[in-house]
Amino acid sequence: MKFESSLGTIWLNADPHFLTQISYTPIDEHPLAKQTLLLQAQTQILEYLNGERKAFDLPYTFEYGTVFQQEVWHALAKIPYGSTCSYQAVAESIQRPKAVRALGQANRKNPLPILIPCHRVIGKSGQLVGYSGSSAEGLKIKQQLLALENPEFKIND
């Protein structure tokens, strides 16, 4: 399923039971995707982007990813709405303080951005660092999401 949002077009995918992907680029929909779940995800994402929702209530699963990547994604899910933390802090939270670069790669491969808030991870010095493949458009989206959650958020250049 695809829909328009304040961030541009968003694509969703699910299996018969769980949301499996949120993407800013086209993805193929699973032939057995649960349509009611996709509609529920669309509604909740739009509510979030309109400032009407701070937490998601969607069943999801990680269809792929190494054990390490999934460990990182579970840690990202614990970062509270309106907060940020550094890549170093996330690495320390999973007892892998030297895995900052690997954590950055796992963050980049997050299959459920917005829902799993990889946008809340910033550089140690407070700089915006990477989002959705580190493109200029990705950083713009990251900045929009952080400003939505915390209008007082300031970027250190």
C-alpha positions in Angstrom: 0.0 0.0 0.0 1.2 3.5 -0.7 -0.1 6.8 0.6 0.8 10.5 0.6 2.0 12.2 3.7 3.7 15.4 4.8 7.0 13.5 4.3 6.0 12.5 0.7 4.9 9.1 -0.5 5.1 6.3 2.0 4.9 2.6 1.2 3.8 -0.1 3.6 4.0 -3.9 3.6 2.7 -6.6 5.8 2.3 -10.3 6.0 -1.0 -12.0 7.1 -0.3 -11.0 10.7 2.3 -8.3 11.1 3.5 -5.0 9.6 6.9 -5.8 8.0 8.0 -2.6 6.2 7.6 1.1 6.0 9.5 2.7 3.2 10.1 6.1 1.5 10.8 4.3 -1.8 8.7 1.8 -3.7 8.4 -1.7 -2.3 6.3 -4.7 -3.4 3.3 -5.6 -1.3 3.2 -9.2 0.0 0.3 -11.0 -1.8 -1.2 -12.0 1.5 -0.7 -8.6 3.2 -3.4 -8.0 5.8 -5.2 -5.0 4.4 -6.9 -3.9 7.6 -3.4 -3.8 9.2 -2.0 -1.7 6.4 -5.0 0.7 6.8 -4.5 0.8 10.5 -0.7 1.6 10.0 -1.6 4.4 7.5 -4.0 5.9 9.9 -1.6 5.8 12.9 1.3 7.2 10.8 -0.8 10.1 9.6 -2.0 10.7 13.1 1.6 10.8 14.3 2.6 13.2 11.5 -0.3 15.4 12.4 0.9 15.6 16.0 -2.1 13.5 17.3 -0.2 10.4 18.2 2.9 9.8 20.3 3.0 6.0 20.3 2.1 3.3 17.9 -0.1 0.2 18.6 0.7 -2.0 15.6 1.8 -5.6 15.5 5.1 -5.8 13.6 7.9 -8.2 12.9 11.4 -8.1 11.5 11.4 -10.4 8.4 15.1 -10.0 8.0 18.2 -8.7 9.7 21.0 -10.3 11.7 20.7 -10.9 15.4 22.8 -7.8 15.9 20.6 -5.6 13.7 17.4 -6.8 15.4 19.0 -6.1 18.8 19.7 -2.6 17.6 16.1 -2.2 16.3 14.7 -3.3 19.6 16.9 -0.8 21.4 15.7 2.0 19.1 12.1 1.1 19.9 12.8 2.1 23.5 13.9 5.7 22.8 11.0 7.9 24.1 9.0 10.2 21.9 10.5 13.7 21.8 14.0 12.4 22.9 17.2 11.8 21.1 20.3 9.8 21.9 23.6 9.3 20.3 24.8 6.3 18.4 27.3 5.8 21.2 24.6 5.7 23.8 22.6 3.1 21.9 25.7 1.0 21.4 26.4 1.2 25.2 22.7 0.3 25.9 23.2 -3.0 24.1 26.6 -3.6 25.8 28.5 -3.1 22.6 30.2 0.2 23.1 32.7 -0.3 20.2 30.0 -1.2 17.7 29.0 2.4 16.8 29.7 2.0 13.1 27.9 -1.3 12.9 25.0 0.3 14.8 24.9 3.1 12.2 24.6 0.5 9.5 21.8 -1.4 11.4 20.0 2.0 11.9 20.2 2.6 8.1 18.7 -0.8 7.4 15.7 -0.3 9.8 12.8 -1.9 7.9 10.2 0.1 9.9 11.3 3.8 10.1 8.9 6.1 12.0 7.5 3.1 14.0 11.0 2.0 15.1 12.4 5.6 15.7 15.8 5.5 14.1 15.3 9.2 13.5 15.9 9.8 17.2 19.5 8.7 17.0 21.9 11.6 16.4 25.6 12.2 16.4 27.4 12.4 19.8 27.9 16.2 19.3 24.2 16.7 18.6 24.6 16.7 14.8 22.1 15.1 12.4 23.8 12.1 11.1 22.3 9.9 8.4 18.7 8.8 7.8 17.2 6.7 5.1 20.5 6.1 3.3 22.1 9.4 4.4 20.7 11.3 1.4 19.9 15.0 1.7 16.2 14.1 1.4 16.7 11.6 4.3 18.3 14.2 6.5 15.4 16.6 5.7 12.9 13.9 6.8 14.9 13.2 10.0 14.9 16.9 10.8 11.1 17.1 10.2 10.4 14.1 12.5 12.6 15.5 15.3 11.0 18.9 15.0 7.5 17.3 15.1 8.3 15.5 18.3 10.2 18.3 19.9 9.8 21.8 18.4 12.7 23.1 20.6 15.1 20.6 19.2 18.3 22.4 18.0 20.8 20.9 15.5 24.5 21.4 16.3 26.2 22.2 12.9 
